Amino acid sequence: MDMKDKAKDALPSDDTVEKASEKVQDATPIEADKHVAKAEQWAKDHNED
């Protein structure tokens, strides 16, 4: 087993990620979306890559 296989094994399944995402969205206030969108846009605007 090489490092790539170990890394893949360490990642959660897609189903686990989806369930966690749904729980986070349910617990997040609606106003938070605006702040996240602004932060994402700022990151895109200031990313030098």
NORLIN-V928588 format. One record per residue. N is the residue number from 1. PHI is phi in radians with two decimals (NA if undefined). PSI is psi in degrees with one decimal (999 if undefined). D_CENTER is the distance of its C-alpha to the mean C-alpha in whole Angstrom. Layout:
N|PHI|PSI|D_CENTER  N|PHI|PSI|D_CENTER
This chain:
1|NA|125.3|28  2|-1.70|-178.5|26  3|-1.11|-34.7|23  4|-1.14|-40.8|21  5|-1.11|-41.7|22  6|-1.11|-39.4|21  7|-1.14|-41.6|18  8|-1.12|-39.1|17  9|-1.16|-27.4|18  10|-1.36|-19.6|16  11|-1.35|142.7|13  12|-1.25|158.2|12  13|-1.22|161.6|14  14|-1.05|-37.7|12  15|-1.10|-42.4|14  16|-1.10|-43.9|13  17|-1.10|-43.0|9  18|-1.11|-43.4|10  19|-1.11|-42.2|12  20|-1.11|-40.9|10  21|-1.07|-43.3|8  22|-1.10|-41.2|12  23|-1.13|-41.1|13  24|-1.13|-44.0|10  25|-1.09|-39.3|11  26|-1.14|-32.1|15  27|-1.60|-5.2|15  28|-1.64|129.7|14  29|-1.11|149.9|17  30|-1.05|-36.6|17  31|-1.09|-23.8|18  32|-1.12|-28.9|15  33|-1.02|-38.6|14  34|-1.11|-43.1|16  35|-1.16|-40.1|15  36|-1.15|-43.1|12  37|-1.09|-41.2|13  38|-1.13|-40.6|16  39|-1.16|-40.6|14  40|-1.11|-43.0|12  41|-1.15|-40.5|15  42|-1.07|-43.1|17  43|-1.09|-41.5|15  44|-1.13|-42.4|16  45|-1.18|-29.8|19  46|-1.90|9.1|19  47|-1.42|125.7|18  48|-1.62|-1.0|21  49|-1.28|999|20
